[in-house]
């Protein structure tokens, strides 16, 4: 278990990570109404309705039993990234986002970062659906978009030092390139690790988001506000 605590990477252009804070706030508020304060059957219905269901995404007109369709299925590639299946799911995603996104927002600017975040989330959800096209399980969570932020961070700030917990209750201070490189390796390993029936970890969404973030940052690096 890898938990980021903070980095030693101060902001250079913006005064505060406004968009990052808004994304965190929106995720927390939505979770309160769809998960924390809702009945389990309501939370499941929301996940099926607004999460990415691969078989529905690629088979227009097909509806998984007990599923609702309040929005067109392609729209779920956006809505899914604002839903979470539990407190730990939410807290881990928001912890990673808060630690790493401020500097990426600093580099892209507020509007650019919002577009970047959404594109990475869409790419992550799409990658999962492509690799699991017959799955009837809904995928929810911000991890595809957050993974894109990690991809940008490792390219822009590889030498930044991070304080993390890694299995032991003692924090370590390690360069970002090692932490995030190890994180990505764990996602790739997860693809080949069997899980219990009925459970779903969207490893491909993590990988797709990370690679998309890496590529977008590589393509736009010369135009970013902060360059290393």
Residue pairs with C-beta under 8 A, 6 or more apart in sequence:
1 165
1 166
1 167
2 164
2 165
2 166
2 179
2 182
2 183
2 186
3 92
3 95
3 164
3 165
3 166
4 95
4 96
4 99
4 100
4 162
4 163
4 164
4 179
5 99
5 162
5 163
5 164
5 165
5 171
6 99
6 162
6 163
7 99
7 100
7 103
7 157
7 160
7 161
7 162
7 163
7 176
8 160
8 161
8 162
9 103
9 157
9 160
11 17
11 102
11 103
11 106
12 106
12 225
12 226
13 106
13 107
13 109
13 225
13 226
14 105
14 106
14 109
14 110
17 101
17 102
17 105
17 106
18 105
18 110
19 105
19 110
19 113
19 114
19 117
20 97
20 98
20 101
20 102
20 105
20 113
23 97
23 101
23 117
23 142
24 94
24 97
24 98
26 82
27 82
27 84
27 90
27 93
27 94
27 142
28 90
28 94
30 82
30 83
31 83
31 84
31 90
34 42
34 43
34 46
34 83
35 43
35 83
35 84
35 85
35 86
35 90
36 87
38 46
43 85
45 68
46 83
47 83
47 85
47 138
47 140
48 64
48 66
48 67
48 68
48 138
49 67
49 68
49 69
49 70
49 71
50 70
50 71
50 76
50 79
50 80
50 83
50 140
51 76
51 79
51 80
51 83
51 138
51 139
51 140
52 76
52 77
52 80
52 125
52 128
52 129
52 138
52 139
52 140
53 64
53 67
53 73
53 76
53 135
53 136
53 137
53 138
53 139
54 128
54 129
54 130
54 132
54 133
54 134
54 135
54 136
54 139
55 62
55 64
55 133
55 134
55 135
55 136
56 62
56 63
56 64
56 67
56 69
56 73
57 73
57 74
57 76
57 77
57 129
58 129
58 133
60 73
63 69
64 136
71 79
76 125
77 121
77 122
77 125
77 126
78 118
78 121
78 122
80 121
80 125
80 138
80 139
80 140
80 141
81 118
81 121
81 124
81 125
81 140
81 141
81 142
81 144
81 145
82 142
83 140
83 141
84 90
84 93
84 140
84 141
84 142
85 140
85 141
89 141
93 141
93 142
93 143
93 146
94 142
96 146
96 149
96 150
97 142
97 146
97 149
99 162
100 146
100 149
100 150
100 153
101 113
101 117
101 146
101 149
103 153
103 156
103 157
103 160
103 226
104 113
104 116
104 149
104 152
104 153
104 156
105 113
106 225
106 226
107 113
107 152
107 156
107 224
107 225
107 226
107 227
108 116
108 152
108 220
108 224
108 225
109 225
116 148
116 152
116 213
116 216
117 145
117 148
117 149
118 145
119 148
119 212
119 216
120 144
120 145
120 147
120 148
120 149
120 151
120 209
120 212
120 213
120 216
121 142
121 144
121 145
121 148
121 209
122 144
123 144
123 148
123 208
123 209
123 211
123 212
124 143
124 144
124 145
124 147
124 148
124 202
124 204
124 205
124 206
124 208
124 209
124 212
125 139
125 144
125 205
125 208
126 208
127 144
127 204
127 205
127 207
127 208
127 209
128 139
128 144
128 202
128 204
128 205
128 208
129 135
129 139
130 204
131 204
132 204
135 200
137 200
139 200
139 202
139 205
141 202
141 205
143 202
143 205
143 206
143 209
144 202
144 205
144 206
144 208
144 209
145 209
146 209
147 187
147 205
147 206
147 207
147 208
147 209
147 210
147 213
148 209
148 210
148 212
148 213
148 216
149 213
150 180
150 183
150 184
150 210
150 213
151 209
151 210
151 211
151 212
151 213
151 214
151 215
151 217
152 213
152 214
152 216
152 217
153 160
153 176
153 180
154 176
154 177
154 180
154 181
154 184
154 214
155 214
155 217
155 218
155 221
156 217
156 221
156 224
156 226
156 227
156 228
157 176
157 228
158 175
158 176
158 177
159 175
159 176
159 177
159 228
160 175
160 176
161 173
161 174
161 175
161 176
162 173
162 174
162 175
162 176
162 179
163 171
163 172
163 173
164 171
164 172
164 174
164 179
165 171
165 172
166 172
184 207
184 210
187 203
187 206
187 207
187 210
188 203
188 207
190 201
190 203
190 206
191 203
191 204
191 207
195 201
217 224
221 227
